[in-house]
Amino acid sequence: MLKDNGTNMKVSPVSYNQIAELCVDCLKYDNVRKSTLTVMNVDEFEGENEYGILLKDVQSDSRYFPESLISEHRSGARLGGFIVFVLSGGFLKGISSLLGTFYMMLSR
């Protein structure tokens, strides 16, 4: 089963191969270009056997996302990266200090 516009559906396992097949099939349909798809497996004979039948009726997303979202995301990612970098440096300095102390104790 497949729905467009990011519609919520109940959760069911979907394999990597099924997702890969859907991605390849999406390339054949121009109407899928600006759509958020939700996919799930259903019991046999409840859905379609191939994605093409479902993809031909997909509509573009009707939701609007402001252009500023991407710049906000970049800013947040940069800040988060900087914080991780600083914390990693402090962690490595602490480990280095501990190892130096341990080495000094062993060499006495």
C-alpha contacts under 8 A as a table, 3 or more apart, distances in Angstrom:
res1	aa1	res2	aa2	distance
1	M	39	V	5.78
1	M	40	M	5.39
1	M	41	N	6.05
1	M	42	V	6.48
1	M	47	G	5.61
1	M	48	E	7.05
1	M	54	L	7.88
2	L	37	L	6.83
2	L	38	T	5.66
2	L	39	V	4.52
2	L	40	M	6.57
2	L	54	L	6.64
3	K	6	G	7.05
3	K	7	T	6.11
3	K	37	L	5.80
3	K	38	T	5.24
3	K	39	V	6.59
3	K	58	V	7.56
4	D	7	T	6.13
4	D	35	S	6.32
4	D	36	T	5.75
4	D	37	L	4.67
4	D	38	T	6.33
4	D	58	V	5.88
4	D	59	Q	6.42
4	D	60	S	7.59
4	D	61	D	7.25
5	N	35	S	5.99
5	N	36	T	5.05
5	N	37	L	6.31
5	N	38	T	7.99
5	N	59	Q	7.33
5	N	60	S	6.89
5	N	61	D	4.69
5	N	62	S	6.70
5	N	63	R	7.60
6	G	35	S	7.78
6	G	36	T	4.81
6	G	37	L	5.35
6	G	38	T	5.64
6	G	61	D	7.81
7	T	37	L	7.61
7	T	38	T	6.36
8	N	38	T	7.05
9	M	38	T	7.12
9	M	39	V	7.82
9	M	40	M	7.42
10	K	40	M	7.58
11	V	40	M	6.78
12	S	40	M	5.59
12	S	41	N	5.97
12	S	42	V	7.95
13	P	40	M	7.10
13	P	41	N	6.84
14	V	18	Q	6.44
14	V	19	I	7.15
14	V	39	V	7.87
14	V	40	M	6.38
14	V	41	N	6.44
15	S	18	Q	5.18
15	S	19	I	6.47
16	Y	19	I	5.13
16	Y	20	A	6.09
17	N	20	A	5.00
17	N	21	E	6.04
18	Q	21	E	5.07
18	Q	22	L	6.15
19	I	22	L	5.05
19	I	23	C	6.16
20	A	23	C	5.10
20	A	24	V	6.30
21	E	24	V	5.24
21	E	25	D	6.15
22	L	25	D	5.03
22	L	26	C	6.06
22	L	51	Y	6.52
23	C	26	C	5.13
23	C	27	L	6.80
24	V	27	L	5.49
24	V	28	K	7.51
25	D	28	K	5.58
25	D	29	Y	7.43
25	D	51	Y	6.99
25	D	52	G	6.75
26	C	29	Y	5.50
26	C	30	D	7.94
26	C	32	V	6.32
26	C	33	R	7.86
26	C	55	L	7.10
27	L	30	D	7.27
29	Y	32	V	5.75
29	Y	33	R	7.47
29	Y	55	L	7.02
29	Y	56	K	6.80
30	D	33	R	5.50
31	N	34	K	7.32
31	N	35	S	7.88
31	N	56	K	7.38
31	N	58	V	6.43
31	N	59	Q	6.46
31	N	60	S	6.70
32	V	35	S	5.29
32	V	55	L	7.02
32	V	58	V	6.05
32	V	59	Q	6.89
32	V	60	S	6.60
33	R	60	S	7.38
34	K	60	S	5.20
34	K	61	D	6.28
35	S	58	V	7.54
35	S	59	Q	6.69
35	S	60	S	4.68
35	S	61	D	4.96
36	T	60	S	7.85
36	T	61	D	6.47
42	V	46	E	6.25
42	V	47	G	6.32
43	D	46	E	5.66
43	D	47	G	7.40
44	E	47	G	6.92
45	F	48	E	7.39
48	E	51	Y	7.15
48	E	53	I	7.17
48	E	54	L	7.48
50	E	53	I	6.30
50	E	54	L	7.60
51	Y	54	L	5.23
51	Y	55	L	5.95
52	G	55	L	5.01
52	G	56	K	6.23
53	I	56	K	5.94
53	I	57	D	7.73
54	L	57	D	6.01
54	L	58	V	7.08
55	L	58	V	5.28
61	D	64	Y	7.96
65	F	69	L	7.18
66	P	69	L	5.84
67	E	70	I	6.32
67	E	71	S	7.67
68	S	71	S	5.30
68	S	72	E	6.12
69	L	72	E	5.01
69	L	73	H	6.04
70	I	73	H	4.98
70	I	74	R	6.20
71	S	74	R	5.04
71	S	75	S	6.16
72	E	75	S	5.14
72	E	76	G	6.16
73	H	76	G	5.13
73	H	77	A	6.06
74	R	77	A	5.05
74	R	78	R	6.09
75	S	78	R	5.17
75	S	79	L	6.18
76	G	79	L	5.17
76	G	80	G	5.99
77	A	80	G	5.04
77	A	81	G	5.96
78	R	81	G	5.05
78	R	82	F	6.16
79	L	82	F	5.11
79	L	83	I	6.23
80	G	83	I	5.11
80	G	84	V	6.18
81	G	84	V	5.13
81	G	85	F	6.08
82	F	85	F	4.99
82	F	86	V	6.19
83	I	86	V	5.16
83	I	87	L	6.10
84	V	87	L	5.13
84	V	88	S	5.91
85	F	88	S	5.13
85	F	89	G	6.19
86	V	89	G	5.14
86	V	90	G	6.34
87	L	90	G	5.10
87	L	91	F	6.12
88	S	91	F	5.00
88	S	92	L	6.08
89	G	92	L	5.16
89	G	93	K	6.07
90	G	93	K	5.06
90	G	94	G	6.14
91	F	94	G	5.11
91	F	95	I	6.26
92	L	95	I	5.08
92	L	96	S	6.03
93	K	96	S	5.04
93	K	97	S	6.13
94	G	97	S	5.09
94	G	98	L	6.22
95	I	98	L	5.08
95	I	99	L	6.11
96	S	99	L	5.14
96	S	100	G	6.10
97	S	100	G	5.07
97	S	101	T	6.19
98	L	101	T	5.11
98	L	102	F	6.09
99	L	102	F	4.98
99	L	103	Y	6.02
100	G	103	Y	5.07
100	G	104	M	6.18
101	T	104	M	5.13
101	T	105	M	6.28
102	F	105	M	5.15
102	F	106	L	6.33
103	Y	106	L	5.14
103	Y	107	S	6.19
104	M	107	S	5.22
104	M	108	R	6.59
105	M	108	R	5.68
